[in-house]
Amino acid sequence: MTDIKFSISEHLMERMKKYSEINWERVAKSAVEKFLQKLEVTDKLVSNSTLTQEDAEKIGDDIKQKMWKRHELYLENIEERS
């Protein structure tokens, strides 16, 4: 087994000390495992994708515009009721 070291802030360490019964090493291992699982699922999803970065940005821009229009309508309705 390999050891890994990382730094955390004093503030975070003080908060962790409050729960000394917790096995923080196990928590860290579990967090890394879950994060890796998410990355692996993402890799599988995009492995056969033909979506380019440009395509993704265009989709993101379209979503932002549609969300803004929804918010505009909501604000207009609020103003009309006032």
DSSP file (Angstrom, degrees, kcal/mol; ACC not computed):
  #  RESIDUE AA STRUCTURE BP1 BP2  ACC     N-H-->O    O-->H-N    N-H-->O    O-->H-N    TCO  KAPPA ALPHA  PHI   PSI    X-CA   Y-CA   Z-CA
    1    1 A M              0   0    0      0, 0.0     2,-0.4     0, 0.0     0, 0.0   0.000 360.0 360.0 360.0 145.3    0.0    0.0    0.0
    2    2 A T        -     0   0    0      2,-0.0     2,-0.3     0, 0.0     0, 0.0  -0.787 360.0-135.4-101.7 140.7    1.2    3.5   -0.8
    3    3 A D        -     0   0    0     -2,-0.4     2,-0.4     2,-0.0     0, 0.0  -0.691  17.5-166.5 -90.3 147.8    1.1    6.5    1.6
    4    4 A I        -     0   0    0     -2,-0.3     2,-0.4     2,-0.0    -2,-0.0  -0.998   1.1-162.0-133.4 139.4   -0.1    9.8    0.5
    5    5 A K        +     0   0    0     -2,-0.4     2,-0.3     2,-0.0    -2,-0.0  -0.946  13.8 165.8-122.2 142.5    0.3   13.1    2.4
    6    6 A F        -     0   0    0     -2,-0.4     2,-0.3     2,-0.0    -2,-0.0  -0.981  29.8-117.2-149.4 159.2   -1.6   16.4    2.0
    7    7 A S        -     0   0    0     -2,-0.3     2,-0.3     0, 0.0    -2,-0.0  -0.717  23.5-172.6 -99.6 147.0   -2.0   19.6    3.9
    8    8 A I        -     0   0    0     -2,-0.3    -2,-0.0     1,-0.0     0, 0.0  -0.928  33.1 -93.4-131.2 159.9   -5.2   21.0    5.4
    9    9 A S     >  -     0   0    0     -2,-0.3     4,-2.2     1,-0.1     5,-0.2  -0.265  29.1-118.6 -70.8 158.4   -5.8   24.3    7.1
   10   10 A E  H  > S+     0   0    0      1,-0.2     4,-2.5     2,-0.2     5,-0.2   0.892 116.0  56.2 -61.0 -39.5   -5.5   24.8   10.8
   11   11 A H  H  > S+     0   0    0      1,-0.2     4,-1.9     2,-0.2    -1,-0.2   0.918 108.0  46.6 -60.3 -44.6   -9.2   25.7   10.8
   12   12 A L  H  > S+     0   0    0      1,-0.2     4,-2.3     2,-0.2    -1,-0.2   0.904 111.2  52.2 -64.9 -41.1  -10.2   22.5    9.2
   13   13 A M  H  X S+     0   0    0     -4,-2.2     4,-2.1     1,-0.2    -2,-0.2   0.899 107.7  51.7 -63.0 -40.5   -8.0   20.5   11.6
   14   14 A E  H  X S+     0   0    0     -4,-2.5     4,-0.9     1,-0.2    -1,-0.2   0.902 109.9  49.3 -63.2 -40.5   -9.6   22.1   14.6
   15   15 A R  H  < S+     0   0    0     -4,-1.9     3,-0.5     1,-0.2     4,-0.4   0.892 110.1  51.2 -65.3 -38.6  -13.1   21.2   13.3
   16   16 A M  H >< S+     0   0    0     -4,-2.3     3,-1.8     1,-0.2     6,-0.2   0.873 101.3  61.7 -66.1 -37.0  -11.9   17.6   12.7
   17   17 A K  H >< S+     0   0    0     -4,-2.1     3,-0.9     1,-0.3    -1,-0.2   0.797  90.9  68.1 -60.0 -28.6  -10.6   17.4   16.3
   18   18 A K  T 3< S+     0   0    0     -4,-0.9    -1,-0.3    -3,-0.5     2,-0.3   0.784 104.8  43.5 -60.7 -26.4  -14.1   18.0   17.5
   19   19 A Y  T X   +     0   0    0     -3,-1.8     3,-2.0    -4,-0.4    -1,-0.3  -0.510  69.0 155.9-117.9  60.8  -15.0   14.6   16.1
   20   20 A S  T <   +     0   0    0     -3,-0.9    -1,-0.1     1,-0.3     4,-0.1   0.687  66.1  68.4 -64.8 -18.1  -12.0   12.6   17.2
   21   21 A E  T 3  S+     0   0    0     -3,-0.1     2,-0.3     2,-0.1    -1,-0.3   0.620  81.3  97.3 -75.9 -10.8  -14.0    9.3   17.1
   22   22 A I  S <  S-     0   0    0     -3,-2.0     2,-1.3    -6,-0.2     3,-0.1  -0.613  77.3-132.8 -81.6 135.3  -14.1    9.6   13.3
   23   23 A N     >  -     0   0    0     -2,-0.3     4,-1.8     1,-0.2     3,-0.4  -0.724  26.5-176.2 -84.7  91.9  -11.5    7.6   11.3
   24   24 A W  H  > S+     0   0    0     -2,-1.3     4,-2.5     1,-0.2    -1,-0.2   0.775  78.0  60.3 -66.9 -27.5  -10.5   10.5    9.0
   25   25 A E  H  > S+     0   0    0      2,-0.2     4,-2.5     1,-0.2    -1,-0.2   0.927 106.4  47.1 -63.4 -43.4   -8.2    8.4    7.0
   26   26 A R  H  > S+     0   0    0     -3,-0.4     4,-2.6     2,-0.2    -2,-0.2   0.898 110.7  52.3 -64.1 -40.8  -11.2    6.2    6.0
   27   27 A V  H  X S+     0   0    0     -4,-1.8     4,-2.4     2,-0.2    -2,-0.2   0.928 110.7  47.7 -60.2 -45.5  -13.2    9.3    5.2
   28   28 A A  H  X S+     0   0    0     -4,-2.5     4,-2.4     2,-0.2    -2,-0.2   0.919 112.0  49.2 -63.5 -44.0  -10.4   10.5    2.9
   29   29 A K  H  X S+     0   0    0     -4,-2.5     4,-2.5     1,-0.2    -1,-0.2   0.915 111.7  49.5 -60.8 -42.7  -10.1    7.1    1.2
   30   30 A S  H  X S+     0   0    0     -4,-2.6     4,-2.6     2,-0.2    -1,-0.2   0.900 110.0  50.7 -64.1 -41.4  -13.8    6.9    0.7
   31   31 A A  H  X S+     0   0    0     -4,-2.4     4,-2.3     2,-0.2    -1,-0.2   0.908 111.2  48.0 -63.5 -42.3  -13.9   10.5   -0.8
   32   32 A V  H  X S+     0   0    0     -4,-2.4     4,-2.6     2,-0.2    -2,-0.2   0.924 111.9  50.1 -64.5 -43.5  -11.1    9.6   -3.2
   33   33 A E  H  X S+     0   0    0     -4,-2.5     4,-2.2     1,-0.2    -2,-0.2   0.926 112.0  47.1 -60.8 -46.5  -12.8    6.4   -4.3
   34   34 A K  H  X S+     0   0    0     -4,-2.6     4,-2.0     2,-0.2    -1,-0.2   0.899 112.3  50.0 -63.4 -40.9  -16.2    8.1   -4.9
   35   35 A F  H  X S+     0   0    0     -4,-2.3     4,-2.2     1,-0.2    -1,-0.2   0.915 110.4  49.9 -64.6 -42.6  -14.5   10.9   -6.9
   36   36 A L  H  X S+     0   0    0     -4,-2.6     4,-2.6     1,-0.2    -2,-0.2   0.887 107.8  54.2 -62.6 -39.2  -12.6    8.3   -9.0
   37   37 A Q  H  X S+     0   0    0     -4,-2.2     4,-2.3     1,-0.2    -1,-0.2   0.915 108.4  49.1 -61.6 -42.3  -15.9    6.5   -9.7
   38   38 A K  H  X S+     0   0    0     -4,-2.0     4,-2.3     1,-0.2    -2,-0.2   0.912 111.6  49.3 -63.0 -42.3  -17.5    9.7  -10.9
   39   39 A L  H  X S+     0   0    0     -4,-2.2     4,-2.7     1,-0.2    -2,-0.2   0.903 110.7  50.2 -62.5 -41.5  -14.5   10.4  -13.2
   40   40 A E  H  X S+     0   0    0     -4,-2.6     4,-2.1     2,-0.2    -2,-0.2   0.886 110.0  49.5 -66.9 -39.0  -14.6    6.8  -14.6
   41   41 A V  H  X S+     0   0    0     -4,-2.3     4,-2.4     2,-0.2    -1,-0.2   0.925 111.6  49.8 -63.4 -43.8  -18.3    7.1  -15.3
   42   42 A T  H  X S+     0   0    0     -4,-2.3     4,-2.2     1,-0.2    -2,-0.2   0.918 108.6  52.5 -60.6 -44.1  -17.7   10.4  -17.1
   43   43 A D  H  X S+     0   0    0     -4,-2.7     4,-1.2     1,-0.2    -1,-0.2   0.910 110.3  48.3 -57.8 -43.0  -14.9    8.8  -19.1
   44   44 A K  H  < S+     0   0    0     -4,-2.1     4,-0.5     1,-0.2    -1,-0.2   0.901 111.0  50.8 -64.7 -40.5  -17.2    6.0  -20.2
   45   45 A L  H  < S+     0   0    0     -4,-2.4     3,-0.3     1,-0.2    -1,-0.2   0.878 118.6  35.8 -65.7 -37.7  -19.9    8.5  -21.2
   46   46 A V  H >< S+     0   0    0     -4,-2.2     3,-1.2     1,-0.2    -1,-0.2   0.533  91.0  91.9 -95.5  -5.8  -17.6   10.7  -23.3
   47   47 A S  T 3< S+     0   0    0     -4,-1.2    -1,-0.2     1,-0.3    -2,-0.1   0.839 100.0  30.3 -61.1 -33.1  -15.4    8.0  -24.7
   48   48 A N  T 3  S+     0   0    0     -4,-0.5    -1,-0.3    -3,-0.3     2,-0.2   0.302  96.0 120.1-105.8   8.2  -17.6    7.6  -27.8
   49   49 A S    <   -     0   0    0     -3,-1.2    -3,-0.1     1,-0.1    -4,-0.0  -0.458  46.5-165.2 -77.6 143.9  -18.8   11.1  -28.0
   50   50 A T        +     0   0    0     -2,-0.2     2,-0.2     2,-0.1    -1,-0.1   0.280  49.4 127.8-105.2   7.2  -18.2   13.3  -31.0
   51   51 A L        -     0   0    0     -5,-0.1     2,-0.2     4,-0.1    -2,-0.1  -0.471  47.5-152.0 -66.6 127.2  -19.1   16.5  -29.0
   52   52 A T     >  -     0   0    0     -2,-0.2     4,-2.4     1,-0.1     5,-0.2  -0.485  28.3-106.9 -94.7 169.6  -16.4   19.1  -29.3
   53   53 A Q  H  > S+     0   0    0      1,-0.2     4,-2.3     2,-0.2     5,-0.2   0.899 123.5  53.3 -59.7 -40.8  -15.4   21.8  -26.8
   54   54 A E  H  > S+     0   0    0      2,-0.2     4,-2.1     1,-0.2    -1,-0.2   0.905 108.1  49.8 -61.7 -42.3  -17.0   24.3  -29.2
   55   55 A D  H  > S+     0   0    0      1,-0.2     4,-2.5     2,-0.2    -2,-0.2   0.926 110.5  49.9 -61.2 -45.6  -20.2   22.3  -29.3
   56   56 A A  H  X S+     0   0    0     -4,-2.4     4,-2.4     1,-0.2    -2,-0.2   0.889 110.4  49.7 -62.7 -40.3  -20.3   22.1  -25.5
   57   57 A E  H  X S+     0   0    0     -4,-2.3     4,-2.5     2,-0.2    -1,-0.2   0.888 110.2  51.0 -66.3 -38.6  -19.8   25.9  -25.2
   58   58 A K  H  X S+     0   0    0     -4,-2.1     4,-2.4     2,-0.2    -2,-0.2   0.924 111.1  47.7 -64.0 -44.7  -22.6   26.5  -27.7
   59   59 A I  H  X S+     0   0    0     -4,-2.5     4,-2.4     1,-0.2    -2,-0.2   0.926 111.9  50.6 -61.5 -44.6  -25.0   24.3  -25.7
   60   60 A G  H  X S+     0   0    0     -4,-2.4     4,-2.3     1,-0.2    -2,-0.2   0.906 110.3  49.2 -59.7 -43.5  -23.9   26.1  -22.5
   61   61 A D  H  X S+     0   0    0     -4,-2.5     4,-2.3     2,-0.2    -1,-0.2   0.907 110.3  51.1 -63.1 -42.5  -24.6   29.5  -24.1
   62   62 A D  H  X S+     0   0    0     -4,-2.4     4,-2.3     1,-0.2    -2,-0.2   0.914 110.3  49.0 -61.2 -43.5  -28.0   28.4  -25.3
   63   63 A I  H  X S+     0   0    0     -4,-2.4     4,-2.6     1,-0.2    -1,-0.2   0.921 110.3  50.9 -62.8 -44.3  -28.9   27.1  -21.8
   64   64 A K  H  X S+     0   0    0     -4,-2.3     4,-2.4     1,-0.2    -2,-0.2   0.912 110.5  49.3 -60.4 -42.8  -27.8   30.4  -20.2
   65   65 A Q  H  X S+     0   0    0     -4,-2.3     4,-2.1     2,-0.2    -1,-0.2   0.916 112.3  47.2 -63.7 -43.4  -29.9   32.4  -22.7
   66   66 A K  H  X S+     0   0    0     -4,-2.3     4,-1.9     2,-0.2    -1,-0.2   0.892 112.3  49.9 -66.5 -39.1  -33.0   30.3  -22.1
   67   67 A M  H  X S+     0   0    0     -4,-2.6     4,-2.2     2,-0.2    -1,-0.2   0.905 109.4  51.7 -65.2 -40.4  -32.6   30.5  -18.3
   68   68 A W  H  X S+     0   0    0     -4,-2.4     4,-2.6     1,-0.2    -2,-0.2   0.906 107.8  52.2 -62.7 -40.9  -32.2   34.3  -18.5
   69   69 A K  H  X S+     0   0    0     -4,-2.1     4,-2.3     1,-0.2    -1,-0.2   0.897 108.6  51.0 -61.9 -40.2  -35.4   34.5  -20.6
   70   70 A R  H  X S+     0   0    0     -4,-1.9     4,-2.2     2,-0.2    -1,-0.2   0.919 111.4  47.5 -61.7 -43.6  -37.2   32.5  -17.9
   71   71 A H  H  X S+     0   0    0     -4,-2.2     4,-2.8     2,-0.2    -2,-0.2   0.884 109.5  53.7 -66.1 -38.9  -35.9   34.9  -15.2
   72   72 A E  H  X S+     0   0    0     -4,-2.6     4,-2.6     2,-0.2    -2,-0.2   0.937 109.8  47.4 -60.4 -46.5  -36.9   37.9  -17.2
   73   73 A L  H  X S+     0   0    0     -4,-2.3     4,-2.3     1,-0.2    -2,-0.2   0.907 111.8  50.9 -61.3 -41.8  -40.5   36.6  -17.5
   74   74 A Y  H  X S+     0   0    0     -4,-2.2     4,-2.0     2,-0.2    -2,-0.2   0.929 111.7  46.9 -60.8 -46.7  -40.5   35.9  -13.8
   75   75 A L  H  X S+     0   0    0     -4,-2.8     4,-2.4     1,-0.2    -2,-0.2   0.884 110.3  53.0 -65.0 -38.8  -39.3   39.4  -12.9
   76   76 A E  H  X S+     0   0    0     -4,-2.6     4,-2.2     1,-0.2    -1,-0.2   0.910 108.7  50.2 -61.5 -42.0  -41.9   40.9  -15.3
   77   77 A N  H  X S+     0   0    0     -4,-2.3     4,-1.5     2,-0.2    -2,-0.2   0.885 110.1  49.9 -64.5 -38.8  -44.7   39.0  -13.6
   78   78 A I  H  X S+     0   0    0     -4,-2.0     4,-1.1     1,-0.2    -1,-0.2   0.923 110.9  49.3 -64.8 -44.0  -43.5   40.2  -10.2
   79   79 A E  H  < S+     0   0    0     -4,-2.4     3,-0.3     1,-0.2    -2,-0.2   0.879 108.5  53.3 -63.2 -38.9  -43.4   43.8  -11.4
   80   80 A E  H  < S+     0   0    0     -4,-2.2    -1,-0.2     1,-0.2    -2,-0.2   0.837 108.6  50.1 -66.0 -32.5  -46.9   43.5  -12.9
   81   81 A R  H  <        0   0    0     -4,-1.5    -1,-0.2     1,-0.2    -2,-0.2   0.716 360.0 360.0 -78.1 -21.4  -48.3   42.2   -9.6
   82   82 A S     <        0   0    0     -4,-1.1    -1,-0.2    -3,-0.3    -2,-0.2   0.488 360.0 360.0 -79.4 360.0  -46.7   45.1   -7.6
